[in-house]
């Protein structure tokens, strides 16, 4: 049985549509469709009901989906063990990090890594969703929350200091707030579906609603660029503000708890020299960054 056909079957079963499943696997829709057709032909079964709303598992599809998931889990374990036994400092390391970290923090570090370890190839996956290290969606994750899965190795490397900032063009139009109460009379930049800022404010005893924010986006890079463009007052990392001369800090006496930076990898990969070398390099370089300085 071709494992690629099983992967395609599970992706369509999970997403319920060829388009989303193809995006997830990095395949074209026609290729994915051929995979499903080939699997159905080899099994002599119709696995999906096709309709305008997408693709749903038939009874035959439902009868094999658990076995297919078991095969997937076993393949993931085999891949992890094989990668963990690699003893050469060459090959590919896949790193996932938030869009802001991927865009503004990691590039110079990865450039330095490339100079020291030219045989290590890096795949950088900017994503604000938590990639699944257990199924090898990535080898190393750089995250602002501590991973809790037992099979992961996690190391805290630094803290990211946060503050309230506005661009000088915004402050030329509106007087800078001097209190939290005055802050909410301004155009604030918040998040759309994410509750990160609302929960952070609640922890500080500040009760806000989504409607308190005039501009909302869940994309961290777009968020930062909106603040830089003078669209309103936002909450960003000091290190980002330091590289943007037009930004001025607002309400410096309001302390926003820093965000920790964690590096995580699967425990099976601890014996892979290239992954261990990459993780150690990231740890040392992120640790030395002045992330908590205003």
N, C-alpha and C positions, 0 to 999 in steps of 0.2 A: 504494500500500500504506500503510495507516494505521500510523504508527510505534508508536502505543500498543499495537497488537496484537502487534508484534514484541517490545516490552519485556515484555509479559505472557507471551509464549511462552518467552522466555529465563528469566524468573523461575521459571516452573513447571519448566522443564528443569533449572535449577540446584538448586531446593529439593525437587523430587519430590513436592510436595503443594500443593494449592490454598491451604490455610490459611497455611502459612509464606510462600508467595510473595505472598499478599495482604497479609500484615503488612509484608513487605519493601517493597511498592509503595505502601502506604497505601490500598489498595482493599478493598472488601468481597469476600467469596468469590463471591457471585452475579455481581458485575460482572466479576471476573476470569474466572469460568466462561464468561460471555457473550463475553468477548474471545477465549478459546480456541475456542469454537464458531464465532465469526465468521471467525476466521483459517482454520480447517479448511474452512469452507464456501467461502471465497473461493479457496482453493488446490485444493479438491476432494481433499483428503488427510486421512487420520486421523493426527494427529501424536503422540497419546498413547494408551497402554494404561491404562485406568482399572481400579483394583483396590482391595482393602481396604488394601493397604500403601501406596497413594499412586498417583502417575502416573509412568509410565516412557515414554521416547521410543520410538516405533515406528521401523521402518527408514526410513519417510518422514520422520519427525521428525529422525532422525540425519542424513539426507541434506541437510537445510537448516540445521542448527544452526550450522555454521561460518560460513555466509554471513550468518546472522542476527547472529552475534557481530561479524563484520566491519562490518555496518551499524551496530551499536551503537557500535563504536569510532569510526567516521566521524562519527556523530551527536554523540558526546562531543567530538570535536575541533572540530566546527562550533560547538557550544554554547560551548566555551572561547574560541574566536576572537571570537565575537559579544559575549560578556561582556567580554572584554578590551578591546574597542574602545569600550565605553560611557564617555562623557566627562562624565556628569552625576553629581553627588553626591546621588543619590536612588536608591531602589530597595531590593531585598532583598539582604542578606548573610547567608549561612548559616554559622554557626560551630559546630564540634564541639569538645568538651573533655571531660575525664574528669568523672565525676559529682561528685567533691569540688570540683574547680575550678569547675565549672558552678554548684554550690550555694553555695560559701562564698567564692569569690574574684571571679568575674566579675560578679555582680549589681550592685555599686556602680559598677564600671567601665562597664558597659553603660548604667546609669542616667545617668552623666555624658555618655556618648556621645550618648544620646538628647536631652539638653539642648543640646548643641552642634550636633548634626546631626539635627534632627527629621525630615528627609526620608529618612533611612536606616532601613529596617526590618530588624530582626534576627530570625533564626531560630536559636535556641540548641538544640543537640542534645547533651544529656548522654549520654555513652557511654564505656564503658571498653574498647571495641574500637576499632581504628584504622580510621576512615572512609577511603574511597578518594577522595582529592582528584583523582586522574587522571580519574575518571568523574563528577566534580562531585557526589559525595555531600555535599560541603561545599565552601565557598569558602575558609575559613580553619580550620586545625586548631591547637589548643593542646595540646601533647603533652609528655610527660616523656622522650621518646626522640627523637633526631635523625632526621628522615626521610632516607632514602637514595636515593629515586628521583631520576634525573637531571633530570626535568622540573619538580621542585619547588624553590621558593625557601624557604629556611629561615633564621630568625634566632633566635639564643639571646638571651633577654631577662632571665633571672634564675636563681637557684638556690634551691631549696626546702630549708631546713634541716630535718632529721629528728631525732627523739629518742624515748626510751622513756618512756612515761607511764602513770600509773594514777590513777583517781579517788580522792579522799580517803575515800569510803565503802569502797572496796576495801581501802585501807591501814589503815582502822580495824579491819578484820577480820583482816588478815594483815600481818605485819611486812615492811617494805620490804626487798627484797634488796639486799645490799651488794656482791655479786660476780655474775659471769655464771653461775657454778655455782648460786648460790642462786636466780637468776632462773628457772632451769628447774625449780625446785621449786614454782613458782607457777602459777596459771592464766593461761596466755598466750593471746592472741587472734591467730590466724593467718589464712591464706588457704586456700580450699578446693581449687580446681584450679590456681590460679595458683602459680607457683614463685617469685614476686618476693621474698618475705621469705626463703625458704629459700636462694635464690641470693645475696641480700644478706648473709645470715649466713655463708655459705660463703666469700664474699670477705673477711670479717673473721676467718676461721679458726675460726668457730663452726659445728659440725656438728649440725644438727637434722633431725628428721624431721617429717612431717605430723602424726604422732601426738603430737608434743611440745606441740601447741596444743589447749587444751581447747575453744575455740570457734573455728570457721572460717567465713569468708565471703569471697567475691570482690567483693562490693559495697562500694565504698570508703566510701560514706555510712553504710551499716549498720555497717561496721567502726568508724568514728569514734564513732558513737552507742553502740556496745557498750562502748567504752573509757569514754565519758562516764557510762554507766549503772553502772559499777563491775563489769562482767562479768569483768574481768581486766586484765592488763598488755598494752599494745599499742605499736605503733611508728607515730607520727603526726607530722605537720608542726608545727613550732614555732608557726607563725602560727595554726593551728587551736587549739592548746592555749592560746595567749595569750587567746583569746576565750572560754575555758571556765575560770572561776575555780576549779572543783573539781578540776581536773587538776594533778597534781604530777609533776615530772620524776624519773625513776628512773635511777640509774647515769649521771650526767652525764659521767663520764670515758670512757664507751664512745662513741667517735665513729662515727656513722652517716654515710656519704658523702651529701652533698646530692643532690637530684634536679634536673637542669636543666630549665628550661621553654623549649620551642621553639615558635615560631610558624611555620607553614608554609602556603604557598599555591601554586597552579599558576603556572608562569612565564607562561602565556598571559594571566593575569589582571593582570599587572604594570601594564598601561596602563588598567585600570579605576579611575577616580577613587574610586568609593565603596568598592571593596575595598581599594585602597591606603590611603585615609583611615582605614578601620576598622582595618586591620592596624597602621598607624603609631600610632593611638590606643591600641590594645591594648599595643603594644610599650612605649610611654612610660609608661603607667600600671602595667603589671606590673613594669617595671624599677624603679619607685620604691617598690614594696611592700617592707616589712621582712620578707621571707620567710625570711631566714637568721638572724634574731635569736631568742634564747630568751626 
